[in-house]
Amino acid sequence: MIADTALWAWIGALTMGAGTVPPLWRWLAGSGDGDSHARHYATLAGVTGVAALAYLAMALGFGVASTPSGEIEAARYLDWLVTTPLLILYLGLLARPPRRVLGGLIAVDVVIIAGGVVAAATTGTVSWVAFGVAGAAYAALVYGLLVTLPRSASAECDRVRAVFGTLRNITVVLWTLYPVVWLLAPTGFGILTPATEMLVFVYLDVVSKVGFVAVAVAGADALDRLGLGEASGAAAVESSGAAVAEPSDD
């Protein structure tokens, strides 16, 4: 028998809270020592920390909004509005793209979440148009994550590219499942019950957030290698240039 939504929300809150401990510990420990990676850990702690608070609100019955389509979990969408940009930000901290590129990806992500809110809060044509806009924006985001960011990550060393690639793949694969669940849930075709919807969203959130954070913390050694690829490339260019400029013995 599937438990009610409150139980799954409590599971989500506890799991997200547990997932916050490792990056929070490293953040607090590093900030006291002047660690240059403190902002990386702060970003990771923000992902699961905000999600934990959102699930706590849902477990306690807060964050529910009445809309023309019925009641929706506003806390869930607020969570996504904050945490998904943080996940993209962390990928950006690894790939180090131009600010306009990273800002553009985050802006597209906000459009996706806003479209999802409108789609969930309305009915009929407006709902499906909003869902379509969010879907188109998501396609643009996927292109950015699969094509644009890797171009910047290519300047980094192999270890940084490996961690970035793993985190990017986790994000793209799991985020693609969210609109599928939305379609199957009461917000779409109503095939899933509210309790089943909560169960599936908790599972996806835990894997896409706690899993992301766990991989990022496990691959924290990559942070010490940021910029080494660029430095090696610059050194090679400088060395080759010096060799060309060196006068011959003839």
N, C-alpha and C positions, 0 to 999 in steps of 0.2 A: 504494500500500500504506500502510495506516495505521500510524504509528509506535507504539512501545510507550508505556505510561503514563509511564515515567520521562522520556522525551523531552518529552512535553507538559507534565509538571510542571516541567522545567527552563525551558521557554519561559514558563510562567506565572511562575516565580520571577524571571526576568530582566526580563520586561515589567513586573511589579509593582514591582520594584526601580527601574526607570527612571521609572515613574510617581510614585515617592516623592520624586524629586529636586526638582522645582519647589516643592511645598508645604514640604518640609523646608528648602530654601534660604530661602524667605520667612519661615518660622517662626524659624529661627536668626538671620536678619538683623533681623527685627522685634523679637525678644525683647531684643536688645542695645540697641535704640533705644527701648525702652518702648512698642512698637507695641501698641495695644489689640486688634489683630486677631490676635495671636500664637496665641490659643487656637483660632481658626478654622483656621489653617494647621496647627497641631499635630493637630487632629482629622483633617484630610485626610491628613496624612502617616501618621497611625496606621492609616488604612484600608488603603492600599497597602503600608505597611511590614509590618503584621501578615500580610497576605496573601502577601507575598514570603517571609517566614519560614516560613509554612505550606507553600507550594509547594516551598521548599528542603528542608523535612523530608520531603515526599512524594517528591521527586526522589532523596533519599539513602536512601529505604526506611524512614524512621522514621514514627511516628505511625499505624501500622496496628494495629487492634485486632481480636482474634478474638471473634466473637459467635456465637450460635446460628444466625444466618443466613449465616455465613461471615465473611470478613475485610472490614472497612470502613475507609475512610480517616478515622481519628479526627481527624487534623490538619485536614482539610477542614471538619468540623463545628465544631472549635474556632475556626478562622478565622472562620466565619460567626457564631459566638456572640459574637465580639468586634467584627468589622467591620460587621455589619449595624446594631447599635445606634449605632455611630459615624456611619454614614450618616444615620440618623434624627436623631441629635444635631445634625449639621450643618444639616439641614433646619430643625430647631428653632431653631438659632442665627440663621437667616435670618427665620423666621416669628415667633419670640419668643412662643410660646404660654405659658399658665400652666404652672408646673412640674408640676402634677398631670397635665396633658394629655400633656406630653412624657414624663413618667415612665410613664404608662399605655401609651403607644405602644411604648416600649422594653420594658416588661414583656410586652406581647402578642407582640412580636418574639421574646423569649426563649422563650415558650411554643411558638412556631412551630419554632424550632431544636430545642428539646427533643423536640417531637413527631416531628420528622424523624429525630433520633437513635434514638429508640425504634422508629420504623417501620423504619429500616434495620437495626437490631440484632436484631429479632425476626422471627418468621414467622407466617403464618396470620392468624387473627382479630385478635390483638393488634397486629400490624403495620398492618393496614388501619384499625383503630380509631384508632391513633396518627396515622396519615396523615390520617384524617378530622378529628381534633381540630386538627391543624396547619393543615389546609385552612380550617376554620371560623375559627381565629384569624387566618389570613391575610386572610380576607374582612373581618374587623373592622379589621385594620391598613390595608387598602386604603381602607376608609371613612374612617379617621382621616386618611390622607394626602390623600385627594381632597376631603374635606369639612371636617374639623375644623381641620387646619393652615391651609388657605387663609383661613379666617375670621380667624385671627391675622395672616396675611401681608397681608391687605387693609388693615391699618393702616400698612403701609410704603409707600414711594414706588414709582413704576412700575418703576424699574430693579431694585429688590430683588424685586418680585413677578415680574418677567420671569425673573430668574436662578432664583428659587425654583421657578417653574413648570416650567422646563426640567429642573432636577435632579429634581424630584418625578416628572415624566413618565418620565424615564429609569429611575428606580427602580421605579415601578409596572409599566411595560411589561416590563422585563427580569426582575424578580423573579417575575412571573407565569409565566415560561417554566421556572423551576427545577422546580416540581412536575411539569411535563410531562416533563422529562428524567428525573426520578426514576422516573416511571411506566414510561418506555421502557427504563431502565437495568436491570442485573441486580437492583437493589433492588426493582423492580416486576415488569413482565412479561418482562423479559430480552430485549427486542428488540435493544438496543444491546450491543456488546461492552464490556468494561472499558476498552479503549483508546479506543473511540469516546466512551464516557461521559466520560473524562478530557478528550478533545479539546473536547467541547461545553461542559463545565463551565469549562474554561480560557477558552474564548471568551466565555462569559457573564460570568465573573468579571472578565475584562479590560475588557470594554465597560462593565459596571455599576460597576466600581471606578475603573479608570484613566480611563475616559470621564467618569465623575462628577467626579473630581478635576480633569481637564483643563478641563471646563466651569466648575467652581467657581473655579479659578485665573484663567481667562480673564475671568470675571465678577467679579474681586476688587474692582473699582471700586464694586460694589454695597455692599460692607462699609462704605464711607465714607458711604453714604446711609442706613444703618440708623437708624431713629428720626426721619428727616426727615418722613415722612408723618404721624407722630403730632404732631410739632412744628408742622407746617403746619396740621393740624386744630385743635390747641389754640389756635394764633394766630388762626385764623379765628373760633373760638368766642369768644375773648377780645375780638376786634375787634368782632364783632356785638353782644356784650354791652355793650361800651363805647358803641356807637352808640345802643343802646336807652336806656342810662342817661343819655346826654347830654341836658341840658335844652334845650327848644326856645326859640326867640327870641320866641315869642308871650307 
